[in-house]
Amino acid sequence: MSRVTFEQGAKLRRVNKNLDNPAKALKQIGVMMVAESQASFKEQRFGRKAWRERSPINVFGIISDFAQGRRKPPARRFERRPALRDTGRLANSIAFAVKGKVVEVGTTVPYASLHNFGGVSKSEKITLTVQQRIGKWLAKQSEDLQERLGWLLGDHARDQQLEMRVPKRQFVGVTTKTRKEIRKTIGVRIMEVGR
């Protein structure tokens, strides 16, 4: 026969209370998952899955730069790494919300889903103004770059939107590390009987 002392009974009631209201544990899990998601942008991987490099020339980015009135594209348009690092908006937008007995981690940035899961993307329209800006900049570049991007100046490209398949570069989800940390967090929070 086992006996439960008054003190042990009170501890059990507090454990049950923590099980009924997991908000503290869910907040800690949310913070941990956001940190892991944001770290993926620096590490260029999510869990064990490394992200694919960018194209050697980010044509979509270059079109966007000139569509926004820039005089030249930034150097990062010609760098393969880091992927998904342009303005920092996506990485900085990741947040969590506790809703009842669930924690949701994600972002409201419109293009987040495309990059997290992969899919088809369209460039901005290649207007005559965009072509003129590209042409003016391209005239001062190397012959190699002129050959590689000169097609953007042709009549066939005008008023077109390019399409490309964006590779999956997951940054939100549950990794093996996350699962281990969640088990640990839940165990610690449930056993916080003295609080």
C-alpha positions in Angstrom: 0.0 0.0 0.0 1.4 3.4 -0.9 0.7 6.6 0.9 0.7 10.1 -0.4 1.6 12.8 2.1 -0.2 16.2 2.2 2.9 17.8 0.6 3.0 15.2 -2.2 -0.7 15.6 -2.8 -0.2 19.4 -3.2 2.7 18.7 -5.7 0.5 16.4 -7.7 -2.3 19.0 -7.8 0.3 21.6 -9.2 1.5 19.0 -11.8 -2.1 18.5 -12.9 -2.6 22.3 -13.0 0.4 22.6 -15.3 -0.9 19.8 -17.5 -4.3 21.6 -17.8 -2.6 25.0 -18.6 0.5 24.5 -20.7 0.9 28.2 -21.7 4.3 28.6 -20.0 5.7 25.5 -21.8 4.1 26.5 -25.1 5.7 30.0 -24.9 9.1 28.5 -24.2 8.6 26.1 -27.2 7.6 29.1 -29.4 10.7 31.1 -28.4 12.9 28.1 -29.1 11.3 27.4 -32.5 11.6 31.0 -33.6 15.2 31.1 -32.6 15.8 27.8 -34.6 14.0 29.3 -37.6 16.0 32.5 -37.5 19.3 30.6 -37.1 18.5 28.7 -40.3 19.1 31.9 -42.3 22.6 32.2 -40.9 23.4 28.4 -41.1 21.8 28.1 -44.6 20.1 24.9 -43.5 17.1 23.8 -41.5 17.8 20.8 -39.3 20.1 18.5 -41.3 18.8 19.7 -44.7 21.1 22.3 -46.3 19.6 24.9 -48.5 20.4 25.0 -52.2 22.5 27.9 -53.4 21.0 30.7 -55.4 21.6 31.0 -59.1 24.9 32.6 -60.1 23.0 35.6 -61.3 19.7 36.6 -59.6 17.9 37.7 -62.7 14.6 38.2 -60.8 16.3 40.4 -58.2 18.0 42.4 -61.0 14.6 43.0 -62.7 13.1 44.0 -59.4 16.0 46.4 -58.7 15.5 48.3 -61.9 11.7 48.2 -61.6 12.1 50.0 -58.3 14.2 52.7 -60.0 17.7 51.6 -58.8 20.6 52.5 -61.1 22.4 49.3 -60.5 21.9 46.0 -58.8 23.6 45.3 -55.5 26.6 42.9 -55.4 24.5 40.2 -53.7 22.7 39.6 -57.0 25.8 37.8 -58.2 26.5 35.8 -55.0 25.4 32.2 -54.5 25.2 32.6 -50.7 23.6 33.4 -48.5 20.2 32.3 -49.9 17.1 34.0 -48.6 19.1 36.9 -47.3 18.2 40.1 -49.0 16.6 42.7 -46.7 16.3 40.5 -43.6 12.5 41.0 -43.6 11.7 37.3 -43.8 14.0 36.1 -41.0 13.0 39.0 -38.7 9.3 38.4 -39.3 9.1 34.9 -37.8 7.1 34.9 -34.6 4.9 32.6 -32.5 1.5 32.8 -30.9 0.0 30.6 -28.2 -3.6 29.7 -29.0 -5.2 27.6 -26.2 -3.1 24.4 -26.0 -1.3 25.0 -29.3 1.7 27.1 -30.3 1.9 28.4 -33.9 5.2 29.5 -35.4 5.3 31.3 -38.7 5.3 34.6 -40.6 2.8 36.8 -42.5 5.3 37.8 -45.1 3.5 37.1 -48.4 6.4 35.2 -50.1 7.3 33.1 -47.0 5.3 30.0 -48.0 6.8 30.0 -51.5 10.3 29.8 -50.0 9.5 27.4 -47.2 7.8 24.9 -49.4 9.1 25.7 -52.9 7.0 26.6 -55.9 6.7 28.7 -59.0 7.4 32.4 -58.9 7.0 35.3 -61.4 9.3 38.2 -61.9 8.1 41.8 -62.0 7.1 42.9 -65.5 10.0 43.8 -67.8 8.7 47.1 -69.0 10.4 49.4 -71.5 11.6 51.6 -68.6 13.1 48.5 -66.9 14.8 47.5 -70.2 16.2 51.1 -70.6 17.6 51.1 -67.0 19.1 47.6 -67.5 20.6 48.6 -70.9 22.2 51.8 -69.4 23.8 49.8 -66.6 24.7 46.8 -68.8 26.6 49.0 -71.3 29.2 49.6 -68.5 29.6 45.9 -67.6 31.9 43.2 -68.9 31.2 41.5 -72.3 30.5 38.3 -70.4 27.7 39.9 -68.4 26.4 41.7 -71.4 26.1 38.3 -73.2 24.5 36.6 -70.2 21.9 39.4 -69.6 21.5 41.0 -73.0 18.4 38.9 -73.8 16.5 41.0 -71.2 16.7 43.9 -73.7 15.0 42.2 -76.6 11.5 42.9 -77.9 10.5 39.3 -77.0 11.2 40.1 -73.3 9.2 43.4 -73.2 6.1 43.4 -71.0 6.8 39.8 -70.0 7.0 38.2 -66.5 9.5 35.4 -66.2 8.6 32.2 -64.3 10.9 30.0 -62.4 10.8 27.1 -59.9 11.9 28.2 -56.5 13.6 25.4 -54.5 12.3 24.5 -51.1 14.4 26.2 -48.4 12.5 25.3 -45.3 12.9 27.6 -42.3 9.8 26.8 -40.2 8.9 23.4 -38.9 9.8 20.7 -36.5 13.3 19.2 -36.6 14.8 16.3 -34.6 16.5 18.8 -32.4 13.1 20.6 -31.9 11.4 17.4 -30.8 14.1 16.7 -28.3 14.0 20.2 -26.9 10.2 20.1 -26.7 10.3 16.8 -24.7 12.8 18.4 -22.3 10.8 21.6 -22.0 7.5 19.9 -21.4 9.1 17.7 -18.7 10.6 20.7 -17.0 7.5 22.8 -17.1 5.2 20.0 -15.9 7.5 19.3 -13.0 7.7 22.9 -11.9 5.6 22.1 -8.9 7.0 24.6 -6.5 5.7 27.6 -8.5 
